[in-house]
């Protein structure tokens, strides 16, 4: 009888905060930029330079903590985590070990099996390290300190997840909360959200946890899913062979779909943490917490409920519209302008999603304005342009954010509702297609469709289809 194993997973998620400047100096946090151009004596660890805490970092950390049901630590302070590495300019990282800003929270996730609470052990603030770039040509490593000192929060979960599906649901929930708060754009591919996976396996029913490994270098949800499956299989195989799992940090290689050991896992004491002497503790008053709380936006869960009630939108549509803050903002702004939520929703759900998919883009990349979308809805709804023209105009809005009214005017795309002009064209079409006329009179409905098509062609697609149908039947 083969043994049954259970996977136990906890996550450490690092999120780069969307502040304009770094956590302890006034250098820019912008992504990209020539190497070592966003730097100063503080973030390059020059002796004698002193850190000064960025207040916005504390507010973002509190906002994320409140949105994930955490307790805010009223008296929180920073510590030094000492380790030597070329991308770590001071040879220590300023982090929080003893009094992190948020503790004991949770988020609720939805999976196939229903909803489940995933505990959050703590959230702490820290600075990011620089970045090593290996130069193959010169056979040396170069360091870029632009990222050094970029503010991070690290969200440490409890070991409450049991499958890749739960892990991805948890990450997705965190990502949406943080994006809605405006605290980070959470782009995994740019490294503004990074997840390290701590995973162990144990026999089903066992009380004790197995030995865990930590996996790094995971920059997409797909890679995370594959890494979890791969590591679970590797650990089970070791146990089945009577070997032991070693506590270590492993690096996942997504191309090879395999991981390899990087280093044996350190414990907190290996970092010789001690209180950061250059920064005063942060006292967070009840008033400050309330001020941050009062600025919290409406999060996705509340939006979903409101969309169904206020706009009478089906759940499936509401889920897609709220799955990105950019999409939800566009929907709400355009609806406020034209007052037609169903129509706005349709343009976003169908055409917008199609074009995003074709271009391999995310909703965050949408550039067009709600004003132009609302105008298009009005034009199509009033019958000023027909649906074929509306789709063509929408493509231009999507790519170039044109003003649809001006475009329709300039290109002469208005629907022809002039009965005289339509009648003339239809008479010509009937005269030119005697066979189809005979077919229609002989009871073939399809022939009418052909004649409608010919008329639309003559009118360059700008005729009112309902009117064409009506006049055709009358003349036949």
MIVEX-130297 format. One record per residue (C-alpha): residue in one letter; x, y, z. Coordinates in steps of 0.05 Angstrom, whole numbers, plus 5000, padded with zeros to 4 digits. Each point is the difference from the previous one (the first is absolute). Example, Ala and Ser with C-alpha at 12.3 -4.5 7.8 and 13.67 -1.06 7.14 Angstrom:
a524649105156;s502750694987;
This chain:
x500050005000;x503450654977;x500450585048;x495850624991;x503650665004;x497750705016;x503650634975;x500850575050;x501550684969;x501550695029;x501950614959;x504650595008;x497650544951;x504350614987;x496450604971;x503550624974;x496050615023;x497850534951;x503350595034;x503550514957;x506349975042;x503949465038;x498749795073;x505850375033;x502250534949;x497050444945;x502649604939;x495049804947;x496949305002;x498349994926;x501149334965;x505350004946;x504950584995;x507449944984;x503949615054;x501750385063;x496550644980;x494549975054;x505149995057;x502950435056;x504649895060;x494349715041;x497749454952;x507149824981;x501849905073;x505350545006;x503150055070;x497050575041;x493650064959;x493549975040;x493349704981;x493550415006;x493549614998;x495050154943;x493250115033;x496249754938;x503249325009;x497049945070;x493150214973;x500149504943;x502149445049;x494350205047;x495050024942;x502049294978;x499749775073;x493050295010;x497549694935;x502649325022;x496850025069;x506650105037;x501350335067;x504450624992;x506050015047;x499450665036;x507450035019;x503949704942;x507450044987;x505549814951;x505649495006;x506449854964;x500449334964;x507549884990;x502649624940;x505650094951;x498150024926;x502650464945;x493150274983;x498850195073;x504150645006;x499950105076;x501249265013;x493450025038;x492850094980;x495450445040;x493949575015;x495349845058;x500649385042;x497850155071;x494350494989;x497349954929;x494750524981;x494249494989;x498449335031;x494749465005;x495850134939;x496649574947;x497150014931;x494349574975;x501049624936;x495149644954;x501949354966;x496349414969;x499049725070;x496950635028;x502750585042;x505749965049;x503850485046;x507550054990;x503450305061;x505150564994;x505349945053;x502950694990;x501650564950;x506450385008;x503450584965;x507149944972;x504650264946;x501649634936;x507149814981;x503650194935;x500649554940;x505949604975;x501149954925;x504949494975;x504150234941;x501649384959;x504850384955;x504550275054;x498549415046;x498450435060;x493850225038;x497750725000;x495350305051;x494250494988;x497750365063;x493850324968;x495549505036;x503850055066;x495650355051;x493549914961;x494649905054;x497249305009;x494949685043;x500849265014;x493549645012;x501249355038;x494349504999;x498649445049;x501349304971;x492549954984;x500249824926;x499649284976;x500350054923;x502550414942;x492750214987;x499550305070;x506750354993;x498050334935;x493250205028;x503650325060;x505050374956;x494550254954;x496050255060;x506050375028;x501850294932;x493050284990;x499650295070;x506850344991;x498350264930;x493350285023;x503650365057;x504850294950;x505749755044;x503549634943;x498849794928;x501949295020;x503149804933;x503349335011;x503950054935;x503250665022;x501449745069;x495450495037;x496749385031;x504349405016;x498049375036;x504449505036;x496649335013;x501449615064;x497749294989;x500249355039;x496349344995;x497549545054;x495849375004;x492650145003;x497950025073;x506950185027;x500250555052;x507250234989;x502150394939;x505249704954;x506750344984;x498750604955;x503850284942;x499550704973;x499550134925;x502150664969;x500050294929;x492649934986;x497550554954;x493349774974;x493949635027;x501449434951;x507249935025;x497549995072;x495049444984;x505349594964;x505250115056;x495049765053;x498449364961;x507349884986;x502450105072;x494349595029;x501949414955;x507550075016;x498749995076;x495249414996;x505149614959;x505450125053;x495449775056;x497849384962;x507349824991;x501150075075;x504350634991;x499350665036;x497850674973;x505450535014;x497850695023;x502850454945;x498650554951;x498949764929;x499850384934;x494649814951;x501949984926;x493650064961;x503149804933;x502749355028;x493849915046;x504749815056;x503150325062;x507049965028;x502950155069;x502850705010;x502050005073;x498249675066;x494550385034;x502050525051;x496050135063;x498850685030;x505949955047;x504849934940;x498450724981;x502050295068;x493950465001;x500550605046;x495950655005;x501750514946;x503650555038;x499150544947;x492450004999;x495250195055;x494249535015;x493550184965;x494250155046;x493449904964;x494250375032;x492749784997;x498650644962;x505149824946;x497149304992;x493050304993;x502450514949;x503049444957;x493749585010;x495550574977;x503950054935;x499449254984;x496649924932;x494449514985;x503349334989;x498049464950;x495549605047;x495750625014;x500050204927;x497449324978;x494050065046;x498750724979;x500549874925;x494849455004;x495250435041;x501150694971;x501249834927;x496449334995;x506149674968;x500749245000;x505149715048;x504649744945;x500550694968;x500950355067;x505849525017;x503650174935;x498850755006;x502750015072;x505949534986;x504250624986;x499550695031;x501250324932;x494049634970;x495550175060;x501950744997;x498650034925;x493349665009;x497850465056;x502350644967;x496949844932;x493549775033;x499650655040;x500550394935;x495049624957;x495749655052;x499949344961;x503749495043;x498049384959;x502450314935;x506650245030;x501049325031;x498949664933;x505450424965;x504949845056;x498249265005;x500049854925;x504050474956;x504950255053;x501749305024;x500749764928;x505050554982;x503949915065;x500749264985;x502150124927;x505450485023;x502349585060;x498350585046;x497350055071;x494150455021;x505250435036;x502650204931;x493450324977;x501250714978;x493250254974;x495750495038;x493149865029;x497450634965;x501349704931;x497049335019;x493750345027;x499350424936;x500549364958;x494549675041;x495650624989;x501350004925;x498549264991;x493950035046;x497050594963;x500849634934;x504650564975;x504949444980;x498449274989;x503449435036;x505149854946;x502350724999;x500050035076;x504949415003;x504650344950;x499850655039;x501349635066;x506449704972;x502550714988;x498050205070;x503749395029;x506550154962;x500050764993;x494650255049;x496750414945;x493750415012;x494649574967;x495350594984;x505550374962;x502349364966;x493049804976;x498850714975;x506850044964;x499549324967;x492550084983;x498049365036;x493150215024;x494449514987;x495750194941;x492850055024;x497650394939;x494449584972;x500350314930;x507449844991;x499049295026;x494049874955;x504050224939;x505849535017;x495449425016;x496250084934;x506849964964;x501949375039;x493349674984;x500750164926;x507249724999;x498249345034;x493849694966;x502049295021;x500150175074;x493350364993;x497049384968;x503149555055;x496950445054;x493249994967;x500749244995;x500449985077;x507650015011;x501150465060;x507649974989;x499450404937;x497750605041;x506549975040;x504050034935;x496150624977;x501150345067;x507449854994;x500350304929;x496450635024;x504850085059;x505949924952;x497150554955;x499150455061;x507149855024;x497249675063;x496850645024;x492649834990;x495349875057;x499149234994;x492950005030;x497850534949;x503249624942;x496249365021;x493450375005;x500650364932;x502449364965;x494049595024;x495350564980;x502950074930;x500149254989;
